[in-house]
């Protein structure tokens, strides 16, 4: 049964054996960069439009919800003041 310190030593040793320096890092980075894909301008435009429409929708929705709560609380306050005779 190996202890955690043995495992750490194995990982450190393996890391030293596999490290190829800066050149290998750059090659691996370029290889990963070649695997990436970027959205087309149409995708970016459509996504941006969706975000803008969503923000406008939720802004209007929250504004209306806030106004309804203000009206409800004003009515409740008025009713309580009327009952209390203030």
Backbone as XML, in Angstrom:
<?xml version="1.0"?>
<chain id="A" units="angstrom">
  <residue number="1" name="UNK">
    <atom name="N" x="0.856" y="-1.176" z="0.000"/>
    <atom name="CA" x="0.000" y="0.000" z="0.000"/>
    <atom name="C" x="0.895" y="1.229" z="0.000"/>
  </residue>
  <residue number="2" name="UNK">
    <atom name="N" x="0.663" y="2.135" z="-0.936"/>
    <atom name="CA" x="1.508" y="3.325" z="-1.002"/>
    <atom name="C" x="0.859" y="4.463" z="-0.228"/>
  </residue>
  <residue number="3" name="UNK">
    <atom name="N" x="1.699" y="5.270" z="0.337"/>
    <atom name="CA" x="1.192" y="6.414" z="1.093"/>
    <atom name="C" x="1.046" y="7.598" z="0.161"/>
  </residue>
  <residue number="4" name="UNK">
    <atom name="N" x="0.440" y="8.628" z="0.673"/>
    <atom name="CA" x="0.237" y="9.809" z="-0.161"/>
    <atom name="C" x="1.561" y="10.472" z="-0.517"/>
  </residue>
  <residue number="5" name="UNK">
    <atom name="N" x="2.556" y="10.380" z="0.372"/>
    <atom name="CA" x="3.855" y="10.984" z="0.049"/>
    <atom name="C" x="4.530" y="10.214" z="-1.087"/>
  </residue>
  <residue number="6" name="UNK">
    <atom name="N" x="4.337" y="8.871" z="-1.144"/>
    <atom name="CA" x="4.890" y="8.095" z="-2.254"/>
    <atom name="C" x="4.226" y="8.515" z="-3.570"/>
  </residue>
  <residue number="7" name="UNK">
    <atom name="N" x="2.935" y="8.744" z="-3.520"/>
    <atom name="CA" x="2.200" y="9.156" z="-4.711"/>
    <atom name="C" x="2.687" y="10.520" z="-5.190"/>
  </residue>
  <residue number="8" name="UNK">
    <atom name="N" x="2.899" y="11.434" z="-4.260"/>
    <atom name="CA" x="3.387" y="12.759" z="-4.624"/>
    <atom name="C" x="4.765" y="12.657" z="-5.268"/>
  </residue>
  <residue number="9" name="UNK">
    <atom name="N" x="5.628" y="11.804" z="-4.719"/>
    <atom name="CA" x="6.981" y="11.643" z="-5.285"/>
    <atom name="C" x="6.905" y="11.076" z="-6.696"/>
  </residue>
  <residue number="10" name="UNK">
    <atom name="N" x="5.997" y="10.117" z="-6.931"/>
    <atom name="CA" x="5.846" y="9.543" z="-8.265"/>
    <atom name="C" x="5.370" y="10.594" z="-9.257"/>
  </residue>
  <residue number="11" name="UNK">
    <atom name="N" x="4.418" y="11.408" z="-8.849"/>
    <atom name="CA" x="3.894" y="12.449" z="-9.732"/>
    <atom name="C" x="4.974" y="13.476" z="-10.032"/>
  </residue>
  <residue number="12" name="UNK">
    <atom name="N" x="5.745" y="13.867" z="-9.022"/>
    <atom name="CA" x="6.819" y="14.840" z="-9.241"/>
    <atom name="C" x="7.876" y="14.274" z="-10.173"/>
  </residue>
  <residue number="13" name="UNK">
    <atom name="N" x="8.232" y="13.004" z="-9.981"/>
    <atom name="CA" x="9.235" y="12.373" z="-10.832"/>
    <atom name="C" x="8.725" y="12.278" z="-12.268"/>
  </residue>
  <residue number="14" name="UNK">
    <atom name="N" x="7.469" y="11.883" z="-12.435"/>
    <atom name="CA" x="6.884" y="11.769" z="-13.754"/>
    <atom name="C" x="6.830" y="13.140" z="-14.431"/>
  </residue>
  <residue number="15" name="UNK">
    <atom name="N" x="6.492" y="14.178" z="-13.674"/>
    <atom name="CA" x="6.441" y="15.519" z="-14.214"/>
    <atom name="C" x="7.796" y="15.989" z="-14.696"/>
  </residue>
  <residue number="16" name="UNK">
    <atom name="N" x="8.855" y="15.655" z="-13.976"/>
    <atom name="CA" x="10.202" y="16.061" z="-14.377"/>
    <atom name="C" x="10.635" y="15.328" z="-15.637"/>
  </residue>
  <residue number="17" name="UNK">
    <atom name="N" x="10.253" y="14.051" z="-15.744"/>
    <atom name="CA" x="10.637" y="13.273" z="-16.918"/>
    <atom name="C" x="9.922" y="13.776" z="-18.167"/>
  </residue>
  <residue number="18" name="UNK">
    <atom name="N" x="8.691" y="14.240" z="-18.021"/>
    <atom name="CA" x="7.901" y="14.632" z="-19.172"/>
    <atom name="C" x="8.074" y="16.092" z="-19.557"/>
  </residue>
  <residue number="19" name="UNK">
    <atom name="N" x="8.671" y="16.889" z="-18.687"/>
    <atom name="CA" x="8.788" y="18.308" z="-19.018"/>
    <atom name="C" x="9.831" y="18.484" z="-20.103"/>
  </residue>
  <residue number="20" name="UNK">
    <atom name="N" x="9.430" y="19.180" z="-21.160"/>
    <atom name="CA" x="10.315" y="19.384" z="-22.293"/>
    <atom name="C" x="10.752" y="20.827" z="-22.422"/>
  </residue>
  <residue number="21" name="UNK">
    <atom name="N" x="10.417" y="21.657" z="-21.489"/>
    <atom name="CA" x="10.823" y="23.038" z="-21.527"/>
    <atom name="C" x="9.829" y="23.917" z="-22.263"/>
  </residue>
  <residue number="22" name="UNK">
    <atom name="N" x="10.331" y="25.089" z="-22.588"/>
    <atom name="CA" x="9.488" y="26.102" z="-23.198"/>
    <atom name="C" x="9.071" y="25.707" z="-24.613"/>
  </residue>
  <residue number="23" name="UNK">
    <atom name="N" x="9.973" y="25.110" z="-25.361"/>
    <atom name="CA" x="9.655" y="24.721" z="-26.738"/>
    <atom name="C" x="8.492" y="23.759" z="-26.808"/>
  </residue>
  <residue number="24" name="UNK">
    <atom name="N" x="8.516" y="22.763" z="-25.943"/>
    <atom name="CA" x="7.411" y="21.795" z="-25.933"/>
    <atom name="C" x="6.112" y="22.452" z="-25.487"/>
  </residue>
  <residue number="25" name="UNK">
    <atom name="N" x="6.225" y="23.371" z="-24.525"/>
    <atom name="CA" x="5.043" y="24.091" z="-24.070"/>
    <atom name="C" x="4.422" y="24.874" z="-25.224"/>
  </residue>
  <residue number="26" name="UNK">
    <atom name="N" x="5.253" y="25.554" z="-26.007"/>
    <atom name="CA" x="4.746" y="26.336" z="-27.134"/>
    <atom name="C" x="4.116" y="25.420" z="-28.170"/>
  </residue>
  <residue number="27" name="UNK">
    <atom name="N" x="4.746" y="24.279" z="-28.469"/>
    <atom name="CA" x="4.171" y="23.336" z="-29.441"/>
    <atom name="C" x="2.815" y="22.822" z="-28.965"/>
  </residue>
  <residue number="28" name="UNK">
    <atom name="N" x="2.734" y="22.458" z="-27.695"/>
    <atom name="CA" x="1.467" y="21.952" z="-27.157"/>
    <atom name="C" x="0.395" y="23.042" z="-27.150"/>
  </residue>
  <residue number="29" name="UNK">
    <atom name="N" x="0.822" y="24.273" z="-26.860"/>
    <atom name="CA" x="-0.130" y="25.377" z="-26.863"/>
    <atom name="C" x="-0.673" y="25.616" z="-28.264"/>
  </residue>
  <residue number="30" name="UNK">
    <atom name="N" x="0.189" y="25.592" z="-29.265"/>
    <atom name="CA" x="-0.261" y="25.770" z="-30.648"/>
    <atom name="C" x="-1.181" y="24.630" z="-31.079"/>
  </residue>
  <residue number="31" name="UNK">
    <atom name="N" x="-0.872" y="23.413" z="-30.644"/>
    <atom name="CA" x="-1.721" y="22.270" z="-30.990"/>
    <atom name="C" x="-3.116" y="22.443" z="-30.381"/>
  </residue>
  <residue number="32" name="UNK">
    <atom name="N" x="-3.181" y="22.903" z="-29.142"/>
    <atom name="CA" x="-4.479" y="23.135" z="-28.512"/>
    <atom name="C" x="-5.199" y="24.296" z="-29.185"/>
  </residue>
  <residue number="33" name="UNK">
    <atom name="N" x="-4.456" y="25.317" z="-29.576"/>
    <atom name="CA" x="-5.057" y="26.469" z="-30.251"/>
    <atom name="C" x="-5.694" y="26.055" z="-31.575"/>
  </residue>
  <residue number="34" name="UNK">
    <atom name="N" x="-5.055" y="25.118" z="-32.267"/>
    <atom name="CA" x="-5.604" y="24.635" z="-33.534"/>
    <atom name="C" x="-6.901" y="23.853" z="-33.333"/>
  </residue>
  <residue number="35" name="UNK">
    <atom name="N" x="-7.103" y="23.306" z="-32.150"/>
    <atom name="CA" x="-8.320" y="22.545" z="-31.866"/>
    <atom name="C" x="-9.510" y="23.443" z="-31.545"/>
  </residue>
  <residue number="36" name="UNK">
    <atom name="N" x="-9.249" y="24.711" z="-31.240"/>
    <atom name="CA" x="-10.343" y="25.598" z="-30.839"/>
    <atom name="C" x="-11.121" y="26.093" z="-32.049"/>
  </residue>
  <residue number="37" name="UNK">
    <atom name="N" x="-12.376" y="26.387" z="-31.812"/>
    <atom name="CA" x="-13.214" y="26.971" z="-32.859"/>
    <atom name="C" x="-13.776" y="28.280" z="-32.333"/>
  </residue>
  <residue number="38" name="UNK">
    <atom name="N" x="-13.989" y="29.208" z="-33.220"/>
    <atom name="CA" x="-14.511" y="30.507" z="-32.851"/>
    <atom name="C" x="-15.848" y="30.710" z="-33.542"/>
  </residue>
  <residue number="39" name="UNK">
    <atom name="N" x="-16.754" y="31.432" z="-32.884"/>
    <atom name="CA" x="-18.073" y="31.631" z="-33.483"/>
    <atom name="C" x="-17.983" y="32.544" z="-34.703"/>
  </residue>
  <residue number="40" name="UNK">
    <atom name="N" x="-18.902" y="32.328" z="-35.621"/>
    <atom name="CA" x="-18.958" y="33.189" z="-36.803"/>
    <atom name="C" x="-19.551" y="34.542" z="-36.406"/>
  </residue>
  <residue number="41" name="UNK">
    <atom name="N" x="-19.422" y="35.509" z="-37.298"/>
    <atom name="CA" x="-19.957" y="36.836" z="-36.986"/>
    <atom name="C" x="-21.483" y="36.792" z="-36.864"/>
  </residue>
  <residue number="42" name="UNK">
    <atom name="N" x="-22.129" y="35.916" z="-37.618"/>
    <atom name="CA" x="-23.582" y="35.765" z="-37.484"/>
    <atom name="C" x="-23.962" y="35.222" z="-36.111"/>
  </residue>
  <residue number="43" name="UNK">
    <atom name="N" x="-23.196" y="34.248" z="-35.615"/>
    <atom name="CA" x="-23.462" y="33.701" z="-34.284"/>
    <atom name="C" x="-23.295" y="34.773" z="-33.208"/>
  </residue>
  <residue number="44" name="UNK">
    <atom name="N" x="-22.254" y="35.567" z="-33.333"/>
    <atom name="CA" x="-22.009" y="36.633" z="-32.351"/>
    <atom name="C" x="-23.132" y="37.660" z="-32.411"/>
  </residue>
  <residue number="45" name="UNK">
    <atom name="N" x="-23.540" y="38.031" z="-33.602"/>
    <atom name="CA" x="-24.617" y="39.012" z="-33.781"/>
    <atom name="C" x="-25.919" y="38.482" z="-33.175"/>
  </residue>
  <residue number="46" name="UNK">
    <atom name="N" x="-26.257" y="37.227" z="-33.457"/>
    <atom name="CA" x="-27.502" y="36.651" z="-32.936"/>
    <atom name="C" x="-27.474" y="36.539" z="-31.421"/>
  </residue>
  <residue number="47" name="UNK">
    <atom name="N" x="-26.360" y="36.121" z="-30.879"/>
    <atom name="CA" x="-26.243" y="35.997" z="-29.424"/>
    <atom name="C" x="-26.344" y="37.361" z="-28.756"/>
  </residue>
  <residue number="48" name="UNK">
    <atom name="N" x="-25.703" y="38.353" z="-29.348"/>
    <atom name="CA" x="-25.778" y="39.708" z="-28.810"/>
    <atom name="C" x="-27.212" y="40.221" z="-28.833"/>
  </residue>
  <residue number="49" name="UNK">
    <atom name="N" x="-27.920" y="39.965" z="-29.908"/>
    <atom name="CA" x="-29.317" y="40.382" z="-30.015"/>
    <atom name="C" x="-30.173" y="39.713" z="-28.940"/>
  </residue>
  <residue number="50" name="UNK">
    <atom name="N" x="-29.939" y="38.429" z="-28.701"/>
    <atom name="CA" x="-30.685" y="37.709" z="-27.669"/>
    <atom name="C" x="-30.428" y="38.317" z="-26.299"/>
  </residue>
  <residue number="51" name="UNK">
    <atom name="N" x="-29.184" y="38.655" z="-26.019"/>
    <atom name="CA" x="-28.846" y="39.253" z="-24.721"/>
    <atom name="C" x="-29.521" y="40.611" z="-24.568"/>
  </residue>
  <residue number="52" name="UNK">
    <atom name="N" x="-29.468" y="41.429" z="-25.596"/>
    <atom name="CA" x="-30.075" y="42.769" z="-25.515"/>
    <atom name="C" x="-31.581" y="42.668" z="-25.314"/>
  </residue>
  <residue number="53" name="UNK">
    <atom name="N" x="-32.247" y="41.799" z="-26.062"/>
    <atom name="CA" x="-33.694" y="41.625" z="-25.916"/>
    <atom name="C" x="-34.035" y="41.097" z="-24.518"/>
  </residue>
  <residue number="54" name="UNK">
    <atom name="N" x="-33.241" y="40.163" z="-24.016"/>
    <atom name="CA" x="-33.487" y="39.619" z="-22.675"/>
    <atom name="C" x="-33.334" y="40.690" z="-21.605"/>
  </residue>
  <residue number="55" name="UNK">
    <atom name="N" x="-32.314" y="41.517" z="-21.722"/>
    <atom name="CA" x="-32.104" y="42.585" z="-20.743"/>
    <atom name="C" x="-33.266" y="43.571" z="-20.773"/>
  </residue>
  <residue number="56" name="UNK">
    <atom name="N" x="-33.711" y="43.940" z="-21.958"/>
    <atom name="CA" x="-34.844" y="44.864" z="-22.068"/>
    <atom name="C" x="-36.107" y="44.241" z="-21.471"/>
  </residue>
  <residue number="57" name="UNK">
    <atom name="N" x="-36.358" y="42.978" z="-21.785"/>
    <atom name="CA" x="-37.537" y="42.291" z="-21.256"/>
    <atom name="C" x="-37.522" y="42.266" z="-19.726"/>
  </residue>
  <residue number="58" name="UNK">
    <atom name="N" x="-36.409" y="41.838" z="-19.136"/>
    <atom name="CA" x="-36.353" y="41.725" z="-17.676"/>
    <atom name="C" x="-36.350" y="43.097" z="-17.003"/>
  </residue>
  <residue number="59" name="UNK">
    <atom name="N" x="-35.830" y="44.114" z="-17.674"/>
    <atom name="CA" x="-35.899" y="45.465" z="-17.128"/>
    <atom name="C" x="-37.342" y="45.920" z="-17.027"/>
  </residue>
  <residue number="60" name="UNK">
    <atom name="N" x="-38.097" y="45.730" z="-18.092"/>
    <atom name="CA" x="-39.513" y="46.117" z="-18.082"/>
    <atom name="C" x="-40.296" y="45.287" z="-17.066"/>
  </residue>
  <residue number="61" name="UNK">
    <atom name="N" x="-40.024" y="43.983" z="-17.028"/>
    <atom name="CA" x="-40.724" y="43.094" z="-16.091"/>
    <atom name="C" x="-40.474" y="43.519" z="-14.645"/>
  </residue>
  <residue number="62" name="UNK">
    <atom name="N" x="-39.225" y="43.741" z="-14.283"/>
    <atom name="CA" x="-38.914" y="44.117" z="-12.902"/>
    <atom name="C" x="-39.446" y="45.502" z="-12.562"/>
  </residue>
  <residue number="63" name="UNK">
    <atom name="N" x="-39.460" y="46.411" z="-13.537"/>
    <atom name="CA" x="-40.050" y="47.730" z="-13.317"/>
    <atom name="C" x="-41.537" y="47.597" z="-12.984"/>
  </residue>
  <residue number="64" name="UNK">
    <atom name="N" x="-42.241" y="46.780" z="-13.751"/>
    <atom name="CA" x="-43.674" y="46.605" z="-13.514"/>
    <atom name="C" x="-43.951" y="45.904" z="-12.191"/>
  </residue>
  <residue number="65" name="UNK">
    <atom name="N" x="-43.160" y="44.892" z="-11.863"/>
    <atom name="CA" x="-43.336" y="44.211" z="-10.578"/>
    <atom name="C" x="-43.098" y="45.183" z="-9.427"/>
  </residue>
  <residue number="66" name="UNK">
    <atom name="N" x="-42.091" y="46.030" z="-9.555"/>
    <atom name="CA" x="-41.803" y="47.013" z="-8.519"/>
    <atom name="C" x="-42.974" y="47.986" z="-8.371"/>
  </residue>
  <residue number="67" name="UNK">
    <atom name="N" x="-43.526" y="48.457" z="-9.479"/>
    <atom name="CA" x="-44.657" y="49.391" z="-9.416"/>
    <atom name="C" x="-45.870" y="48.743" z="-8.751"/>
  </residue>
  <residue number="68" name="UNK">
    <atom name="N" x="-46.135" y="47.477" z="-9.069"/>
    <atom name="CA" x="-47.269" y="46.776" z="-8.453"/>
    <atom name="C" x="-47.057" y="46.661" z="-6.949"/>
  </residue>
  <residue number="69" name="UNK">
    <atom name="N" x="-45.857" y="46.331" z="-6.503"/>
    <atom name="CA" x="-45.571" y="46.232" z="-5.071"/>
    <atom name="C" x="-45.723" y="47.585" z="-4.383"/>
  </residue>
  <residue number="70" name="UNK">
    <atom name="N" x="-45.267" y="48.654" z="-5.031"/>
    <atom name="CA" x="-45.418" y="49.987" z="-4.441"/>
    <atom name="C" x="-46.898" y="50.323" z="-4.277"/>
  </residue>
  <residue number="71" name="UNK">
    <atom name="N" x="-47.686" y="50.071" z="-5.318"/>
    <atom name="CA" x="-49.121" y="50.338" z="-5.230"/>
    <atom name="C" x="-49.779" y="49.489" z="-4.139"/>
  </residue>
  <residue number="72" name="UNK">
    <atom name="N" x="-49.412" y="48.213" z="-4.062"/>
    <atom name="CA" x="-49.996" y="47.322" z="-3.059"/>
    <atom name="C" x="-49.627" y="47.782" z="-1.646"/>
  </residue>
  <residue number="73" name="UNK">
    <atom name="N" x="-48.377" y="48.146" z="-1.443"/>
    <atom name="CA" x="-47.960" y="48.577" z="-0.102"/>
    <atom name="C" x="-48.558" y="49.931" z="0.256"/>
  </residue>
  <residue number="74" name="UNK">
    <atom name="N" x="-48.706" y="50.826" z="-0.706"/>
    <atom name="CA" x="-49.368" y="52.103" z="-0.434"/>
    <atom name="C" x="-50.831" y="51.877" z="-0.054"/>
  </residue>
  <residue number="75" name="UNK">
    <atom name="N" x="-51.503" y="50.964" z="-0.745"/>
    <atom name="CA" x="-52.898" y="50.652" z="-0.419"/>
    <atom name="C" x="-52.990" y="50.025" z="0.967"/>
  </residue>
  <residue number="76" name="UNK">
    <atom name="N" x="-52.071" y="49.128" z="1.277"/>
    <atom name="CA" x="-52.065" y="48.489" z="2.594"/>
    <atom name="C" x="-51.793" y="49.513" z="3.690"/>
  </residue>
  <residue number="77" name="UNK">
    <atom name="N" x="-50.856" y="50.402" z="3.452"/>
    <atom name="CA" x="-50.541" y="51.447" z="4.429"/>
    <atom name="C" x="-51.745" y="52.355" z="4.635"/>
  </residue>
  <residue number="78" name="UNK">
    <atom name="N" x="-52.408" y="52.718" z="3.539"/>
    <atom name="CA" x="-53.606" y="53.559" z="3.658"/>
    <atom name="C" x="-54.705" y="52.859" z="4.426"/>
  </residue>
  <residue number="79" name="UNK">
    <atom name="N" x="-54.886" y="51.561" z="4.178"/>
    <atom name="CA" x="-55.928" y="50.816" z="4.895"/>
    <atom name="C" x="-55.610" y="50.708" z="6.378"/>
  </residue>
  <residue number="80" name="UNK">
    <atom name="N" x="-54.361" y="50.475" z="6.713"/>
    <atom name="CA" x="-53.961" y="50.377" z="8.120"/>
    <atom name="C" x="-54.140" y="51.737" z="8.800"/>
  </residue>
  <residue number="81" name="UNK">
    <atom name="N" x="-53.754" y="52.809" z="8.127"/>
    <atom name="CA" x="-53.915" y="54.156" z="8.709"/>
    <atom name="C" x="-55.397" y="54.487" z="8.884"/>
  </residue>
  <residue number="82" name="UNK">
    <atom name="N" x="-56.245" y="54.071" z="7.946"/>
    <atom name="CA" x="-57.682" y="54.334" z="8.073"/>
    <atom name="C" x="-58.268" y="53.560" z="9.252"/>
  </residue>
  <residue number="83" name="UNK">
    <atom name="N" x="-57.847" y="52.289" z="9.399"/>
    <atom name="CA" x="-58.333" y="51.487" z="10.520"/>
    <atom name="C" x="-57.829" y="52.018" z="11.852"/>
  </residue>
  <residue number="84" name="UNK">
    <atom name="N" x="-56.612" y="52.536" z="11.869"/>
    <atom name="CA" x="-56.052" y="53.058" z="13.117"/>
    <atom name="C" x="-56.564" y="54.477" z="13.413"/>
  </residue>
  <residue number="85" name="UNK">
    <atom name="N" x="-57.204" y="55.089" z="12.443"/>
    <atom name="CA" x="-57.738" y="56.429" z="12.647"/>
    <atom name="C" x="-56.665" y="57.508" z="12.563"/>
  </residue>
  <residue number="86" name="UNK">
    <atom name="N" x="-55.616" y="57.240" z="11.826"/>
    <atom name="CA" x="-54.537" y="58.233" z="11.725"/>
    <atom name="C" x="-54.797" y="59.180" z="10.592"/>
  </residue>
</chain>
